[in-house]
Each structure stands twice: as structure tokens, then as C-alpha cells.
Amino acid sequence: MTPQDSRSARRPHKRNLPWPKFTRASLTITCLILSSVLGRAATPQVVCENGNGKYETQIDTGVTVRVGPALHNGFAARTCGATLLWGHDQLTAVPSAAQVDIDVLGADLGFGMPVVAFQVREADDAWQATYLIYSLSKNPRLLATITGGDLYRASDADFNKRVAIWTTDAAAVNGFDDLTYTDIDATPTVVLRFESGRLTDVSAEYQPHYDRQIAQARAQLDPQALSDFKKSDGKLALGSVPGADLVRLRKTKVKVLEIAWDYLYSGRQQQAWDELDSAWPASDLVRVEAAILATRAKGIDAKAAGASTKTSPGFLKKRPYVYETVGQSASIGNKDELMFPGMPPVDRNPGEDDKPAQITVTTLPHYFLMWGPPPSGNNQTAANAELHMIFILDETGKVWSAKMNGSPDDPALLEAAKDWKFVPAFRNGKPVACIYRMNVSPFL
């Protein structure tokens, strides 16, 4: 089974969500380094789209999570749904949608209990998505709904045991100054965290991420185009300047806005205004600053209880434990066949605080979405070959890094592994980060 490239036109083309960017020598793992967290061209795969694909599993609390084709008059429809089942009861989490994906399954997003987070797109061509968080304890219920973003990804982006939900304020900036979603290369990133069950904007804690976005946008600014834009009226309404110049100036305007938004959303309002003061037409400054604040006020932040004033805590002084497990053979194949029985882990002695703690986990991680690279003459993975891989998974089950172990590097396979999704490992009933060894085989 291979990715369907034709889907890419119907999905958000922007991926300004975090990706691991560190190397820890004590783990002896080679990280998958990306040129930018913004530039991932690969279209993310999902559990179910247009009635294709399904997944079902029961977690330790006794709740079964089922995603697959929605039923209409007892027959599978060309839409997707999600259901939670326990005992003789069930709850329909998503009745019917064009696309239903699972972002996290079994992790704790700040509610003190395991949850499942669904990412839902109502229409086949929708760029907006809804994030639904349901509890997985006895009698599951809807805990939170987040709207307004184009993509959501919960992860521990600094590997410091602080899980956050990364998304964008795409719906709010769509239409800003007659600019549409497709005109903006990088819609403003928003980082959210549930603290004691209350949604909080913690974007200011991740200023280095925004600084990388700012540097990228600044590098795309042409000095002459910037000078010409500063001489314009700022609004750049259709017909206000010749067509060729209008396209060039509007692209420059977008980059100036992206830089200002990145400063603003990362808790640096004065720097945002300083950036506009140096690049925006002086006669339009007051208007655009007021418009930017009004736009943000109606966006995702309006749903949050407040904004954190903390900035860039970085790594914890005492590194978190990374638990070591041993996995069992699996196949990269059809999503309908994704059932992965774990084998008992191997007991090991605890390591030092600054090294991975090689302690047995209670429950091994298992995947709920894997997808192999498309077959090609350049694919180094031979059919039916069994390869050994090593992963670092955070406590949400996200792949932090992956490498081949004892096998030749397969770039296509390693690239595909970035989007594999796992139910995290558990120790004493709590999700934990882990080193995970697994054999994989191509299924072509």
C-alpha cells in the first residue's frame, strides 16, 4: 500500500508544526534532521479518509476506540466515523466526516487521565480541521473541542515532559486584508496546553521555534520589493497598481505579516510593532496594527483561559527517563491490517540520571498508523526483507527519531517513519518516553 499523492491537493500544504531537532549522545540515536519544521512536503497520512482505512483497539481502561467507515442503513459509507465502546455502552465521537485521524491515543494531554484526540475534516477539500479530545476512563466523555487550525499535533517538542498541542491560527487570518489562506505561506503558529484542564496559550515558551520561522521569512524578502512595498498604501487593493507589481508586492506584504505575527504570537508584541514600523508604509501603520490585534482576538486565543508569560524553558536540568523496550516483528502495509501484538519486555537495570533509564515498561507501545514508502527502482528495501529499526517515542507516541540498526540506511523508509503513530509505552499506568526496537518488513 502506498501513499496516494493525489490527496495532497486537498490537504493543508503548510506544516509549521514542531519536529525533533536534537541529538542526545547518551541515546546513541541519529535524529532525523529536517531543514525546517516548516518545509515538510510529505502529506500526512490519516487513519480514515472517504471511508477508506480503519483501526480498532482496546486500552487498559477497558475502552475500545474504533475509527473506520461510517455506516448508513447498516452499510459502509464513503465517509468516516469514530466510536468509543465500553461494556454494553458506546459513544459516537464522530458521526460522519470526510476524514478522521487519531493524533494521540492513551496519552495525557493535561486532564490527569488517558485521552484520545481525533482530528476531523468535514469536507473532502476542507483545510480547516477540528480537534476533539475524549476521555478514555470509565464512561468516556468529550473533554475539549478546538477549532480554527488547519492541522493539530500534540507532542513534547522540547522533550521536557511538557506536552503541548501545536496548531495554527489559520481560520482567523484567512481573509486578512483580502489575503486568503492559500496566499499565506506560514499561518501563525499557536501552541496550546491544558493545565489542570484549562486551555492555555503557551506559545511564548517556544520562542526559538518562532525565531526559525522569522529567519526563514526574512531570507525570502527581496530588498527592492520591500522598498517598493513601503512606498505603497499597504492595502494593495486590486487595481491599485499594475498586475505584475501587485503580485510581487502582495508576496512581500505576506512575508512582512508573517514576521510580525511570529513576534506577536510568541509574546513579543513590541518587536512585532517595531518590525512593522521598519517595513510597513507609515501612512497605514495605525490601521494594520489595530487590524492584527482584532484578528488575533477572534482567533484560537479567544478560546484559551489565558496566555503563559514564561519564555523558552528548554530542557529540564534533570533529564527525563527514557524507558527501553523490545518489540516484535510488524509489517508496513495496509491500514486495515494494523494489529500489533507486543511481546513481554526485557528487564534491565536502571541507568544514571543523565542516561536513558533501561527499566521495563508495563505496556509496550504499538502503532495505529504506519505507511511505507512507494515502491520504486530506487527503493533500497528489498521485498520481504526484514529490517531492524530503533525509535525514540515521546509520551504521546510521536516519533522523535529513527535509525536503521544493522541494516543499510533506507532514506525512503526513514522518511516514511516520521509520520508513524504509536500508542505510547506505559509504566505504572502513566505514558512514558521510550526507546523502541522493532523489526519491519515491506508489504508491497
C-alpha positions as CSV (number, residue, x, y, z in Angstrom):
1,M,0.0,0.0,0.0
2,T,1.5,3.3,-1.0
3,P,0.6,7.0,-0.2
4,Q,-1.9,8.5,-2.6
5,D,-0.2,11.6,-3.9
6,S,-3.5,12.8,-5.4
7,R,-4.6,13.6,-1.9
8,S,-2.1,16.4,-1.4
9,A,-4.1,19.0,-3.2
10,R,-6.9,18.5,-0.7
11,R,-4.8,18.8,2.4
12,P,-3.1,21.8,4.1
13,H,0.2,22.4,2.3
14,K,1.7,24.1,5.4
15,R,3.5,22.1,8.1
16,N,4.8,24.7,10.5
17,L,4.4,22.3,13.4
18,P,7.4,21.1,15.5
19,W,9.7,18.3,14.6
20,P,12.5,17.0,16.8
21,K,15.7,18.9,16.3
22,F,18.1,17.5,18.9
23,T,20.7,14.8,19.4
24,R,21.4,13.1,22.7
25,A,24.7,11.3,22.7
26,S,23.7,9.1,25.6
27,L,20.9,7.6,23.4
28,T,23.3,6.7,20.5
29,I,20.5,7.6,18.2
30,T,20.8,9.5,15.0
31,C,18.0,12.0,14.8
32,L,16.1,12.7,11.6
33,I,17.2,16.3,11.0
34,L,14.9,18.4,8.8
35,S,15.9,21.6,7.1
36,S,13.0,23.3,8.7
37,V,9.9,22.4,10.6
38,L,8.0,24.4,8.1
39,G,9.1,22.7,5.0
40,R,7.9,19.1,5.2
41,A,6.4,18.4,1.8
42,A,5.1,15.0,2.6
43,T,1.4,14.8,3.0
44,P,0.5,13.3,6.4
45,Q,-1.4,10.0,6.2
46,V,-4.6,9.6,8.2
47,V,-6.5,6.6,9.7
48,C,-9.6,7.0,7.6
49,E,-10.4,9.1,4.5
50,N,-13.5,8.9,2.4
51,G,-14.5,5.6,4.0
52,N,-11.0,4.0,3.4
53,G,-9.0,2.7,6.3
54,K,-9.9,1.6,9.8
55,Y,-8.4,0.9,13.2
56,E,-9.7,-0.6,16.4
57,T,-8.0,-1.2,19.8
58,Q,-8.9,-1.6,23.4
59,I,-6.8,0.2,26.0
60,D,-6.2,-0.9,29.6
61,T,-9.2,1.1,30.9
62,G,-11.5,-1.2,29.0
63,V,-12.5,1.4,26.4
64,T,-12.3,0.4,22.8
65,V,-11.5,3.1,20.2
66,R,-12.9,2.4,16.7
67,V,-12.3,4.5,13.6
68,G,-13.4,3.5,10.2
69,P,-16.2,3.8,7.5
70,A,-19.3,5.4,8.8
71,L,-22.4,3.3,8.5
72,H,-25.5,4.3,6.5
73,N,-28.5,1.9,6.8
74,G,-26.1,-0.7,8.0
75,F,-23.7,-0.4,5.1
76,A,-20.3,1.3,5.0
77,A,-20.5,4.8,3.5
78,R,-17.8,6.8,1.8
79,T,-17.3,8.8,4.9
80,C,-15.6,8.1,8.2
81,G,-16.7,7.9,11.8
82,A,-15.3,7.3,15.3
83,T,-16.9,5.4,18.2
84,L,-15.9,4.7,21.8
85,L,-17.2,1.4,23.3
86,W,-17.1,0.1,26.9
87,G,-19.1,-2.7,28.3
88,H,-22.5,-2.7,26.7
89,D,-22.4,1.1,26.0
90,Q,-21.0,3.2,23.2
91,L,-20.5,6.8,22.3
92,T,-20.4,8.2,18.8
93,A,-17.5,10.7,18.9
94,V,-17.6,11.5,15.1
95,P,-20.8,10.5,13.3
96,S,-19.6,11.2,9.8
97,A,-16.8,13.2,8.2
98,A,-14.7,13.1,5.1
99,Q,-11.6,12.5,7.2
100,V,-11.0,11.2,10.7
101,D,-7.5,10.8,12.1
102,I,-6.1,10.0,15.6
103,D,-3.5,12.3,16.8
104,V,-2.9,10.8,20.3
105,L,-4.3,7.6,21.9
106,G,-3.8,6.8,25.5
107,A,-1.6,9.8,26.4
108,D,-2.5,12.5,29.0
109,L,-2.9,16.0,27.5
110,G,-3.3,17.7,30.9
111,F,-6.5,16.3,32.2
112,G,-5.0,13.7,34.5
113,M,-6.4,10.8,32.5
114,P,-5.7,9.0,29.3
115,V,-7.4,10.5,26.3
116,V,-7.9,10.1,22.5
117,A,-7.7,13.1,20.3
118,F,-9.4,13.0,16.9
119,Q,-8.5,15.3,14.1
120,V,-11.6,15.8,11.9
121,R,-12.2,17.4,8.5
122,E,-15.8,17.6,7.5
123,A,-15.4,18.0,3.7
124,D,-13.0,16.4,1.3
125,D,-11.5,19.7,0.3
126,A,-11.5,21.4,3.7
127,W,-8.3,23.0,5.0
128,Q,-9.8,23.7,8.4
129,A,-9.8,20.9,11.0
130,T,-11.5,20.3,14.3
131,Y,-9.7,18.7,17.3
132,L,-11.8,16.6,19.6
133,I,-10.4,15.3,22.9
134,Y,-12.3,12.5,24.6
135,S,-11.5,10.8,28.0
136,L,-10.7,7.1,27.9
137,S,-11.5,6.4,31.5
138,K,-14.8,4.7,32.5
139,N,-17.8,6.4,30.9
140,P,-15.8,8.4,28.2
141,R,-16.9,12.0,27.6
142,L,-15.9,14.9,25.4
143,L,-13.3,17.0,27.3
144,A,-12.5,19.7,24.8
145,T,-13.0,20.9,21.2
146,I,-10.5,23.1,19.4
147,T,-11.3,24.8,16.1
148,G,-9.7,27.3,13.9
149,G,-6.5,25.5,13.0
150,D,-5.5,23.7,9.8
151,L,-3.5,20.9,11.5
152,Y,-3.0,19.8,15.1
153,R,-0.1,17.9,16.5
154,A,0.3,17.1,20.2
155,S,4.0,16.4,21.2
156,D,6.6,17.1,23.8
157,A,8.5,19.4,21.5
158,D,11.4,20.1,23.9
159,F,11.5,16.6,25.3
160,N,11.0,18.0,28.9
161,K,7.7,16.2,29.8
162,R,5.6,19.2,28.9
163,V,3.1,18.0,26.2
164,A,1.5,20.8,24.1
165,I,-0.8,20.9,21.1
166,W,0.7,22.7,18.1
167,T,-1.6,24.3,15.6
168,T,-2.1,27.5,13.6
169,D,-4.5,30.4,13.7
170,A,-5.4,29.7,10.1
171,A,-9.1,30.5,10.3
172,A,-8.5,33.8,12.0
173,V,-6.0,35.2,9.4
174,N,-7.9,33.8,6.4
175,G,-9.3,36.9,4.7
176,F,-7.0,39.4,6.5
177,D,-6.6,42.4,4.2
178,D,-8.1,40.3,1.4
179,L,-5.4,37.7,1.7
180,T,-6.8,34.1,1.6
181,Y,-5.4,31.0,3.4
182,T,-3.6,29.9,0.2
183,D,-1.9,33.3,-0.1
184,I,-0.1,32.9,3.3
185,D,2.8,30.5,3.3
186,A,3.0,30.1,7.1
187,T,-0.1,30.9,9.1
188,P,0.7,32.0,12.7
189,T,1.7,29.1,14.9
190,V,-0.2,28.7,18.2
191,V,1.0,26.4,21.0
192,L,-1.7,25.3,23.5
193,R,-1.5,23.3,26.7
194,F,-4.2,22.1,29.1
195,E,-3.1,23.0,32.6
196,S,-5.4,21.5,35.2
197,G,-7.9,21.0,32.4
198,R,-7.8,24.7,31.4
199,L,-6.6,25.6,27.9
200,T,-3.7,28.0,28.0
201,D,-1.7,29.6,25.2
202,V,2.0,28.7,25.9
203,S,3.4,29.9,22.6
204,A,5.9,32.3,24.5
205,E,7.7,29.2,25.8
206,Y,8.8,28.2,22.3
207,Q,10.4,31.4,21.0
208,P,13.3,29.6,19.3
209,H,10.7,27.9,17.1
210,Y,9.3,31.2,16.1
211,D,12.8,32.7,15.6
212,R,13.5,30.0,13.0
213,Q,10.3,30.9,11.2
214,I,11.2,34.5,11.3
215,A,14.7,33.8,9.9
216,Q,13.1,31.8,7.0
217,A,10.6,34.5,6.2
218,R,13.2,37.3,6.4
219,A,15.5,35.4,4.0
220,Q,12.7,35.4,1.4
221,L,12.3,39.1,1.4
222,D,13.7,41.0,-1.6
223,P,15.2,44.4,-0.6
224,Q,13.9,46.1,-3.7
225,A,10.4,44.7,-3.3
226,L,10.5,45.6,0.4
227,S,11.4,49.2,-0.5
228,D,8.6,49.4,-3.1
229,F,6.1,47.9,-0.7
230,K,7.0,50.6,1.9
231,K,6.1,53.2,-0.7
232,S,2.7,51.7,-1.4
233,D,-0.6,52.3,0.5
234,G,-0.2,49.0,2.4
235,K,-3.7,47.8,1.5
236,L,-2.8,46.9,-2.1
237,A,-6.4,46.6,-3.3
238,L,-6.9,45.0,-6.7
239,G,-6.3,47.6,-9.5
240,S,-4.3,49.9,-7.2
241,V,-1.0,49.0,-9.0
242,P,-0.2,47.2,-12.3
243,G,-0.8,43.5,-12.2
244,A,2.8,42.2,-12.2
245,D,3.8,44.7,-9.5
246,L,0.7,43.8,-7.4
247,V,1.7,40.1,-7.3
248,R,5.2,41.0,-6.2
249,L,4.1,43.5,-3.6
250,R,1.5,41.2,-2.1
251,K,4.1,38.4,-1.7
252,T,6.3,40.9,0.1
253,K,3.3,42.0,2.3
254,V,2.7,38.4,3.3
255,K,6.3,37.9,4.4
256,V,6.2,41.2,6.5
257,L,3.0,40.0,8.1
258,E,4.4,36.5,8.8
259,I,7.3,38.0,10.7
260,A,5.1,40.4,12.7
261,W,2.7,37.6,13.5
262,D,5.6,35.3,14.7
263,Y,6.8,38.0,17.1
264,L,3.2,38.8,18.3
265,Y,2.1,35.2,18.8
266,S,5.4,34.3,20.7
267,G,4.7,37.0,23.3
268,R,6.8,39.9,21.8
269,Q,4.3,42.5,20.8
270,Q,6.7,45.4,20.8
271,Q,9.0,43.6,18.5
272,A,6.1,42.9,16.2
273,W,5.3,46.7,16.1
274,D,9.0,47.5,15.6
275,E,9.1,45.1,12.6
276,L,6.0,46.8,11.1
277,D,7.5,50.2,11.7
278,S,10.5,49.3,9.7
279,A,8.8,47.6,6.8
280,W,5.2,48.8,6.5
281,P,4.0,52.0,4.8
282,A,4.0,54.7,7.5
283,S,0.6,56.0,6.5
284,D,-1.1,52.6,7.1
285,L,0.7,51.6,10.4
286,V,-2.1,52.5,12.8
287,R,-4.7,50.7,10.7
288,V,-2.8,47.5,10.2
289,E,-1.7,47.2,13.9
290,A,-5.4,47.5,15.0
291,A,-6.5,45.0,12.4
292,I,-3.8,42.5,13.5
293,L,-4.9,42.7,17.1
294,A,-8.6,42.4,16.2
295,T,-7.8,39.4,14.1
296,R,-6.0,37.6,16.9
297,A,-8.7,38.5,19.4
298,K,-11.2,36.4,17.4
299,G,-8.9,33.5,16.8
300,I,-7.9,30.5,18.8
301,D,-6.7,32.6,21.7
302,A,-10.3,33.6,22.3
303,K,-10.9,30.0,23.4
304,A,-8.0,29.9,25.8
305,A,-8.2,30.8,29.5
306,G,-5.1,32.9,29.3
307,A,-1.5,33.1,28.0
308,S,1.6,32.0,29.7
309,T,4.3,34.6,30.2
310,K,7.1,32.0,30.6
311,T,9.7,32.0,27.9
312,S,11.7,29.1,26.5
313,P,12.2,26.8,29.5
314,G,14.3,24.5,27.3
315,F,15.5,21.1,28.6
316,L,15.0,20.2,32.2
317,K,18.1,20.3,34.3
318,K,17.4,16.6,35.2
319,R,16.7,14.8,32.0
320,P,13.5,12.7,31.9
321,Y,13.8,9.0,31.9
322,V,13.6,7.3,28.6
323,Y,12.5,3.7,29.1
324,E,13.8,0.9,27.0
325,T,11.6,-1.8,25.5
326,V,11.9,-4.6,23.0
327,G,9.4,-5.0,20.1
328,Q,8.2,-7.8,17.8
329,S,8.1,-8.1,14.1
330,A,5.5,-6.0,12.2
331,S,4.7,-5.2,8.6
332,I,4.4,-1.9,6.8
333,G,1.2,-2.4,5.0
334,N,-2.5,-1.8,4.5
335,K,-4.1,0.2,7.3
336,D,-6.8,-2.4,7.6
337,E,-4.1,-4.9,8.8
338,L,-2.5,-2.8,11.5
339,M,-2.7,-5.1,14.6
340,F,0.5,-5.3,16.6
341,P,0.7,-7.7,19.5
342,G,3.5,-6.7,21.8
343,M,5.8,-9.2,23.4
344,P,6.9,-9.1,27.1
345,P,9.7,-6.5,27.6
346,V,13.1,-7.4,28.9
347,D,14.1,-6.4,32.4
348,R,17.1,-4.2,32.7
349,N,18.9,-2.2,35.4
350,P,18.2,1.5,35.9
351,G,20.7,3.8,34.3
352,E,22.1,7.1,35.7
353,D,20.0,10.3,35.7
354,D,21.8,11.6,32.6
355,K,21.4,8.4,30.6
356,P,18.3,6.5,29.4
357,A,16.7,4.5,32.2
358,Q,16.6,1.0,30.9
359,I,13.7,0.0,33.0
360,T,10.9,-2.4,31.9
361,V,7.7,-0.6,30.9
362,T,4.3,-2.1,31.9
363,T,2.8,-1.9,28.4
364,L,4.7,-1.8,25.1
365,P,3.9,0.8,22.6
366,H,2.0,-0.3,19.5
367,Y,1.3,1.5,16.3
368,F,-2.1,2.6,15.0
369,L,-0.9,4.2,11.7
370,M,2.1,3.2,9.6
371,W,2.6,3.7,5.9
372,G,5.5,2.5,3.8
373,P,7.4,4.4,1.0
374,P,6.0,3.9,-2.5
375,P,7.8,1.1,-4.4
376,S,10.3,2.3,-6.9
377,G,13.5,1.3,-8.6
378,N,15.4,3.4,-6.2
379,N,13.9,1.9,-3.1
380,Q,16.7,0.2,-1.2
381,T,14.3,-2.0,0.8
382,A,14.1,-5.4,-0.9
383,A,10.7,-7.1,-1.0
384,N,10.1,-9.3,2.0
385,A,13.3,-8.2,3.7
386,E,13.1,-7.9,7.5
387,L,14.9,-4.7,8.8
388,H,15.6,-3.8,12.4
389,M,14.8,-0.2,13.4
390,I,15.2,1.8,16.6
391,F,12.9,4.6,17.6
392,I,12.7,7.2,20.3
393,L,9.0,7.8,21.1
394,D,7.8,10.6,23.4
395,E,5.0,10.1,25.9
396,T,2.4,10.9,23.2
397,G,3.7,8.2,21.0
398,K,5.2,10.6,18.4
399,V,8.4,9.5,16.6
400,W,11.2,11.7,17.7
401,S,13.9,9.9,15.9
402,A,14.5,6.7,14.0
403,K,17.5,4.8,12.6
404,M,18.3,1.6,10.9
405,N,20.2,-0.9,13.1
406,G,22.4,-3.5,11.5
407,S,20.8,-2.8,8.1
408,P,21.7,-0.4,5.3
409,D,20.1,3.0,5.5
410,D,16.8,3.3,3.5
411,P,16.1,7.0,3.1
412,A,12.5,6.4,1.8
413,L,11.7,4.2,4.8
414,L,13.2,6.6,7.3
415,E,11.3,9.5,5.7
416,A,8.0,7.5,6.0
417,A,8.8,6.7,9.6
418,K,8.5,10.3,10.6
419,D,4.7,10.1,10.4
420,W,4.2,6.7,12.0
421,K,1.9,7.0,15.0
422,F,2.1,4.8,18.2
423,V,0.1,4.3,21.3
424,P,2.8,5.3,23.8
425,A,4.5,2.9,26.3
426,F,3.1,2.9,29.8
427,R,4.8,2.4,33.2
428,N,2.8,2.2,36.4
429,G,-0.3,3.4,34.4
430,K,1.5,6.5,33.1
431,P,2.6,7.2,29.5
432,V,6.4,7.5,29.2
433,A,9.0,8.2,26.6
434,C,10.8,5.1,25.4
435,I,13.5,3.6,23.1
436,Y,11.7,1.1,21.0
437,R,13.2,-1.6,18.8
438,M,11.1,-3.1,16.1
439,N,11.6,-5.3,13.0
440,V,9.7,-4.1,9.9
441,S,9.1,-5.7,6.6
442,P,7.9,-4.1,3.3
443,F,4.4,-5.1,2.2
444,L,4.1,-4.2,-1.4
